Amino acid sequence: MIFHLTEDTLARAAGILNSGGVVIVPTDTVYGIAAHPRHPEAVQRICTIKGRPTGKPIALLAADTAAAEQFGACLPAVAKQLAAQHWPGALTLVLPCGGGYEGFRVPAHDGMRRLLLLCGGVLRVTSANLSGAMPARDAAEALKDVGLEADMVLDGGLSPGGIASTVVKVIPDGTLTVLREGAIPVSRFIPIDNGPC
């Protein structure tokens, strides 16, 4: 059920995700449970596996800034500067996207970014744990908590972060709102110029 992270297992995981399956993945913060955004039934399955409320949004991991923009994200000047400073890394930017808002993050994990590219650039990913429980930091913990219900578990070793990402909402005029302070302290944000998308 657990597969070590190799090019072959990444390709197998991508095939599962692209076909509407659910995979446990390593990231630079904690282990995640992933589904492809073009398969809403797979995203719903994540919620069922975790015991997570259906209406609670699931952020997107992106291979790079271009992948977020291709998905429809609008990055005001301040968001572009934050992305330049902290992507890849533990910063989730909640950005205008398709008439609403979506959270995006580029993980500092080479294997995860390779998987994202194999899946078209973005995946919906949330922590691999039961809702309200501590996030898993290794594949064995993720398997115990939610992995038995997934189609595959990728083992990338111990996640080095162990702390969830900092989440910042950016509205089109460039105004920032910190929704959660996590792995990146807000004090590390360099003063930046605002500007529209």
C-alpha positions as CSV (number, residue, x, y, z in Angstrom):
1,M,0.0,0.0,0.0
2,I,3.0,2.3,0.7
3,F,5.3,3.1,-2.3
4,H,8.6,4.8,-2.0
5,L,9.0,8.0,-4.0
6,T,10.6,7.1,-7.4
7,E,10.0,8.3,-11.0
8,D,7.9,5.1,-11.6
9,T,5.7,5.6,-8.5
10,L,5.2,9.3,-9.3
11,A,4.0,8.2,-12.8
12,R,1.7,5.7,-11.3
13,A,0.3,8.2,-8.8
14,A,-0.2,10.7,-11.6
15,G,-2.2,8.1,-13.5
16,I,-4.4,7.5,-10.5
17,L,-5.0,11.2,-9.9
18,N,-5.6,12.0,-13.6
19,S,-8.2,9.2,-13.6
20,G,-10.1,10.5,-10.6
21,G,-8.4,8.7,-7.7
22,V,-7.0,9.9,-4.4
23,V,-3.4,9.7,-3.3
24,I,-1.5,10.4,-0.1
25,V,1.5,12.6,-0.9
26,P,4.6,14.0,0.9
27,T,5.1,17.8,1.0
28,D,7.5,20.2,2.5
29,T,5.1,20.8,5.5
30,V,3.0,17.7,6.3
31,Y,1.7,14.8,4.4
32,G,-1.3,15.5,2.2
33,I,-4.2,13.8,0.6
34,A,-4.6,14.8,-3.0
35,A,-7.2,14.8,-5.8
36,H,-7.3,16.3,-9.2
37,P,-9.5,19.5,-9.4
38,R,-11.2,18.3,-12.6
39,H,-12.6,15.4,-10.7
40,P,-15.1,16.8,-8.1
41,E,-16.1,13.3,-7.1
42,A,-12.5,12.7,-6.0
43,V,-12.4,16.0,-4.1
44,Q,-15.7,15.0,-2.4
45,R,-14.0,11.6,-1.5
46,I,-11.2,13.5,0.3
47,C,-13.9,15.2,2.5
48,T,-15.5,11.8,3.2
49,I,-12.2,10.1,4.1
50,K,-11.2,12.9,6.5
51,G,-14.7,13.5,7.9
52,R,-14.3,17.1,6.7
53,P,-17.3,19.4,6.0
54,T,-18.0,19.4,2.3
55,G,-18.3,23.2,2.0
56,K,-14.8,23.8,3.5
57,P,-12.4,24.8,0.7
58,I,-9.4,22.6,-0.2
59,A,-6.4,24.6,-1.4
60,L,-4.4,23.9,-4.5
61,L,-0.8,23.0,-4.7
62,A,0.8,24.3,-7.9
63,A,4.0,23.4,-9.7
64,D,4.9,27.1,-10.1
65,T,3.4,30.5,-10.4
66,A,2.6,30.0,-14.0
67,A,0.5,26.9,-13.2
68,A,-1.6,29.0,-10.7
69,E,-2.1,31.6,-13.3
70,Q,-3.1,29.0,-15.9
71,F,-5.7,27.7,-13.5
72,G,-7.2,31.2,-13.4
73,A,-5.5,32.9,-10.4
74,C,-5.1,36.7,-10.6
75,L,-1.9,37.8,-8.8
76,P,-1.9,41.5,-7.9
77,A,1.6,43.0,-7.7
78,V,1.8,42.3,-3.9
79,A,0.9,38.6,-4.5
80,K,3.6,38.4,-7.2
81,Q,6.2,39.8,-4.8
82,L,5.1,37.5,-2.0
83,A,5.3,34.5,-4.4
84,A,8.8,35.6,-5.5
85,Q,9.9,35.8,-1.8
86,H,8.3,32.6,-0.5
87,W,7.5,30.2,-3.3
88,P,8.4,27.4,-3.3
89,G,7.6,27.3,0.4
90,A,5.1,27.3,3.2
91,L,3.0,30.2,2.0
92,T,-0.6,29.8,0.8
93,L,-1.9,32.8,-1.1
94,V,-5.7,33.0,-1.4
95,L,-6.2,34.8,-4.7
96,P,-9.0,36.0,-6.9
97,C,-9.9,33.1,-9.2
98,G,-12.9,32.5,-11.5
99,G,-15.2,34.9,-9.8
100,G,-14.3,33.8,-6.3
101,Y,-11.1,33.0,-4.4
102,E,-8.8,29.9,-4.3
103,G,-5.8,29.2,-2.1
104,F,-2.6,28.3,-3.9
105,R,0.8,27.1,-2.7
106,V,4.0,26.0,-4.5
107,P,5.6,23.4,-2.3
108,A,9.4,23.3,-1.6
109,H,9.4,19.5,-2.4
110,D,10.9,18.4,-5.7
111,G,9.0,15.1,-5.9
112,M,5.7,16.8,-5.2
113,R,6.4,19.4,-7.9
114,R,7.2,16.7,-10.4
115,L,3.9,15.0,-9.6
116,L,2.1,18.3,-10.0
117,L,3.6,18.7,-13.5
118,L,2.5,15.2,-14.4
119,C,-1.0,16.2,-13.4
120,G,-1.2,19.4,-15.4
121,G,0.2,21.7,-12.8
122,V,-2.3,21.8,-9.9
123,L,-3.9,19.4,-7.4
124,R,-6.3,19.9,-4.5
125,V,-4.4,18.8,-1.4
126,T,-5.3,19.0,2.3
127,S,-3.5,17.4,5.3
128,A,-3.6,13.6,5.5
129,N,-5.4,13.2,8.8
130,L,-8.9,12.9,10.2
131,S,-10.5,16.3,10.5
132,G,-9.3,18.0,13.8
133,A,-6.5,15.5,14.4
134,M,-2.8,16.3,14.2
135,P,-1.4,16.3,10.6
136,A,0.8,13.3,9.6
137,R,4.5,13.9,9.2
138,D,5.3,10.5,7.7
139,A,3.7,7.9,5.4
140,A,3.0,5.4,8.2
141,E,1.0,8.0,10.2
142,A,-0.9,9.0,7.1
143,L,-1.7,5.4,6.3
144,K,-3.0,4.8,9.8
145,D,-5.1,7.9,9.8
146,V,-6.6,8.1,6.3
147,G,-4.4,6.1,3.9
148,L,-6.3,2.9,4.0
149,E,-9.2,4.7,2.2
150,A,-6.8,6.2,-0.5
151,D,-5.8,4.5,-3.7
152,M,-2.1,4.9,-3.1
153,V,0.3,6.2,-0.5
154,L,3.6,7.8,-1.6
155,D,6.4,7.7,1.0
156,G,8.9,10.6,0.7
157,G,10.3,10.2,4.2
158,L,9.7,12.4,7.2
159,S,8.2,15.8,6.2
160,P,10.7,18.4,7.3
161,G,8.2,21.1,8.1
162,G,5.6,19.7,10.4
163,I,3.9,23.1,10.6
164,A,1.1,24.1,8.3
165,S,1.6,26.9,5.8
166,T,0.9,30.6,6.5
167,V,-2.3,31.6,4.7
168,V,-2.7,35.2,3.3
169,K,-5.7,36.5,1.4
170,V,-5.0,39.0,-1.4
171,I,-7.9,41.0,-2.8
172,P,-7.7,42.5,-6.3
173,D,-6.6,46.0,-5.0
174,G,-3.6,44.3,-3.3
175,T,-4.9,44.5,0.3
176,L,-3.5,41.6,2.5
177,T,-5.4,39.7,5.2
178,V,-3.5,37.1,7.3
179,L,-5.9,34.2,7.7
180,R,-3.4,31.9,9.5
181,E,0.1,32.4,10.7
182,G,2.0,29.2,10.2
183,A,5.5,28.1,9.1
184,I,6.4,31.6,7.8
185,P,6.1,34.3,10.4
186,V,4.3,37.4,9.1
187,S,7.2,39.5,10.4
188,R,9.3,38.0,7.5
189,F,7.1,39.7,4.9
190,I,9.1,42.5,3.3
191,P,7.2,45.7,2.8
192,I,5.9,45.7,-0.7
193,D,4.0,47.9,-3.2
194,N,0.3,47.3,-3.7
195,G,-1.3,47.2,-7.2
196,P,-4.2,45.6,-9.0
197,C,-4.1,42.4,-10.9
